[in-house]
């Protein structure tokens, strides 16, 4: 559509739009209907006047099954130069052959000198190969797993690696073709840029706007991916720290996650620190970083890396994760069954299956494992065994952190709390997870005159039974919910429906979910 003199052209998340001159950022969001969460920051780049001359090292390859990207390892190698000069000629090429180890697009003619010897290839490496050692029968070959084969690959061998969209390769079949190949142009030299929450800011012709970023989570790190899902549960990521090489969100700092995936932290790599200072902290790389034995790579930014580079400390930015998280806890079988069926996942019901059943645990525990197995066992209890609580985060921040950590409510929507003693109207609990070794419980929000019925208390470090959690049904003017003196008791919250405890016995477990008051 031609642009008139009273219009400007802007780009929103890669799509062009014509707006009236004098339009604001808010106008652009309305017209584009771009993914956006109120209060999050939006990145704006002004059109660059200078010509970009830097070497292109990343290319997006589009197929009927989706887009994946490759990174050129050595642009100056013969195969690297061959790719740069002729990559457009590979558009329209279909899969000529496929095996469990590799697949090949072609054939086409290329100026390569094939070697008559086997080569060793790692998963997701890219190379040229000549069928029958004939350059007129050249193919573009993608390795699917580590293997050794004789492809007639030239001396310089592997020239690229698939860096995002790796799961797309396993979905391709003989009917699929390369629909398009586009170079990814770097923009770091652009100096006029901003990241703002002000939707009234005026736009200029040529502005590029980024409202969100998209990530693809790694199947090599299912538990780390679940850590990231929990961190971004509201569809946003907090920019707690920003440097020239990364941004980080410290929302789950202190929450352990296992080391699962050792690979280079490329631009846009999402990693979680698994040991030492900053345990549980999530990083997104702005530039290439080497692999680390303390940073497990859990995903990769596939769209909107510009927003990562523009975001400022203290801001919140919007995110979309692929695949979306599978959330079963706190829902009924009737709610989750059609959703799981639509994505080809079998639901096995366990525990209570009445009409008021609510799911409180699942196996496998992570989204990526569920998708990999295409099956999940969900354990449910009757809804009257799911107890809603309200926590006093402002009054007792460290004690609430202890409570959430012990019940794993930082990463899950439902926590389990075993009952180990009941006396009079007091119920005492011990978390399944060992917390006292890692979290201190200094006196905080201790009662003075009276403890109200339904309030949740934790024994602090002033008493021997530190870490015990207790709840009383009725008010008490002498002792806290755990039976300790007021000075040894930290009040962390309250049960919304304390009457649900009346049928609980020693040895039982209650299930807890947090509600947040607006």
Secondary structure by P-SEA (a helix, b strand, c coil): ccccccbbbbbcccbbbbbcccccaaaaaaaacccccccbbbbbbccccccccccccbbbbbcccbbbbbbbcccccaaaaaaaacccccccccccccccccccccccccccccccbbbbbcccccbbbbccccccccccccccccccccccccccccccccccaaaaaaaccccccccccccccccccccccccccccccccccbbbbbcbbbbbbbcccaaaaaaaaaaacccccccccccccccccccccccccccccccccccbbbbbbcccccccbbbbbccccccccccccccccccaaaaaaaccccbbbbbcccccccccccccccccaaaaaaabbbbbbcccccccccccccccccaaaaaaacbbbbbbcccccbbbbbbcccccaaaaaaaaaaaccccccbbbbbbccccccbbbbbbcccccccccccccccccccccccbbbbbcccccccccccccccccccccccccccccbbbcbbbccccccccccccbbbbbbbbbcc
